[in-house]
Amino acid sequence: MVALKIIFWSLLFVVFYAYLGYGILLYAIVKIRRILGLGSKMGANTDFEPDVTLFIAAYNEKDFVAEKIKNSRELDYPANKLHMVWVTDGSDDGTPDLLWQYEGVEVHHLPQRSGKIGAMNRGMKLVNTPIVVFCDANTMLGKESIRRIVNLFSNPKVGCVSGEKRIINKDKDAAAGAGEGIYWKYESTLKKWDAELYSVVGAAGELFAIRTDLYREVERDTLLDDFIISLRVAQEGYTIQYDPEAYAIETASANVKEELKRKIRISAGGIQSVIRLSSLLNIFKYGTLSFQYISHRVLRWTLAPLSLLLMIPIGFILALNEGILEFGFFSTLFWLQMLFYAAALLGWYLENKSIKVKVLFIPYYFFIMNLSVFLGFKRYIKGSQSVNWERAKRG
């Protein structure tokens, strides 16, 4: 039983550290550095105004074109320095035809569909501005987003800047919306602290930018292009910075089924990324970046979900040994686990009945987030995850 207890405590530590412990430790480190005057916040030059390309890889986005073009033209950045490039490979709903009607919009279209990364690799060969900003066709940008992102590039150590993904929350939002919104608020806080310590570990595909000359063609089967592109920039010695006031807005997934579909793809891509970025696990070479990467990303895509699963049978054995109805230490922990999963199950049931109980949204969302890792791993092993656009339906 001693060996089982050690294993159980180890599993519990991994789960706690991956989801809460790292955040606590990160905050403590940042706080101490501030007190000692060692904060590494990147300065910004508001007079820095290089030419910028707003790069949008789109597939069948006709319904969003008019709103996206209007939003792009209203951004607070000199119009003669902001260039719009759309790559619409495979679109057959009239998206390129609609885009060609707009002046000042550069459209590159091929009839064959090669996935988002194929479109990005092709389109980036045509970009000739020093900075390129990637965003999605269905996300609207805050008015100052481009200017705030570009300002950070005035520091030559910055190679990539990540914006914030904001989820529109409404009172009628389902578990997917509420859970996703809470998750991204927590992630935003961690990103701010990560950036202050050294570097963000990965950019949000909805809105991020890099120095154009740092773009390296990505493998055509890549699932998380934003993650791979940004971290390879960091591997070259540059930092990834973050400005929460540079933001992209989108609605939450229409329901948990759609959110699960999105997260399964992300998880499959996460596992692929961990393998392709295996050199980044070398803390002796990459130091703080490796520490942040392992703590913030790798554990969530590998050991943390596995630990949650193993804690159930091991916790049950320890509870039986202690007396499962005696409510000793391990039996209490076991019943708390069961209560958590029961809450997640109840959240799923009520969601299907269109009954909204927000207190159940968090355990429900947390459960599907970890479930998606196992399903994503299965897809990755089978090689069944397509690189083509597979956007989740939005509310």
Stockholm file with secondary structure:
# STOCKHOLM 1.0

chainA/1-395         MVALKIIFWSLLFVVFYAYLGYGILLYAIVKIRRILGLGSKMGANTDFEPDVTLFIAAYNEKDFVAEKIKNSRELDYPANKLHMVWVTDGSDDGTPDLLWQYEGVEVHHLPQRSGKIGAMNRGMKLVNTPIVVFCDANTMLGKESIRRIVNLFSNPKVGCVSGEKRIINKDKDAAAGAGEGIYWKYESTLKKWDAELYSVVGAAGELFAIRTDLYREVERDTLLDDFIISLRVAQEGYTIQYDPEAYAIETASANVKEELKRKIRISAGGIQSVIRLSSLLNIFKYGTLSFQYISHRVLRWTLAPLSLLLMIPIGFILALNEGILEFGFFSTLFWLQMLFYAAALLGWYLENKSIKVKVLFIPYYFFIMNLSVFLGFKRYIKGSQSVNWERAKRG
#=GR chainA/1-395 SS CHHHHHHHHHHHHHHHIIIIIHHHHHHHHHHHHHHTTCCCCCCCCTTCCCCEEEEEECSSCHHHHHHHHHHHHTSSSCGGGEEEEEECTTCCSSHHHHHTTSTTEEEECCSSCCHHHHHHHHHHTTCCSSEEEEECTTCEECTTHHHHHHHHTTSTTEEEEEEEEEEECCTTCCHHHHHHHHHHHHHHHHHHHHHHHSCCSSCCTTEEEEEGGGCCCCCTTCSCHHHHHHHHHHHTTCEEEEEEEEEEEEECBSSHHHHHHHHHHHHHHHHHHHHHTGGGGCHHHHTHHHHHHIIIIIHHHTHHHHHHHHHHHHHHHHHHHHCTTTTCHHHHHHHHHHHHHHHHHHHHHHHHTTCCCGGGHHHHHHHHHHHHHHHHHHHHHHTCCCSSCCCCCBC
#=GC SS_cons         CHHHHHHHHHHHHHHHIIIIIHHHHHHHHHHHHHHTTCCCCCCCCTTCCCCEEEEEECSSCHHHHHHHHHHHHTSSSCGGGEEEEEECTTCCSSHHHHHTTSTTEEEECCSSCCHHHHHHHHHHTTCCSSEEEEECTTCEECTTHHHHHHHHTTSTTEEEEEEEEEEECCTTCCHHHHHHHHHHHHHHHHHHHHHHHSCCSSCCTTEEEEEGGGCCCCCTTCSCHHHHHHHHHHHTTCEEEEEEEEEEEEECBSSHHHHHHHHHHHHHHHHHHHHHTGGGGCHHHHTHHHHHHIIIIIHHHTHHHHHHHHHHHHHHHHHHHHCTTTTCHHHHHHHHHHHHHHHHHHHHHHHHTTCCCGGGHHHHHHHHHHHHHHHHHHHHHHTCCCSSCCCCCBC
//
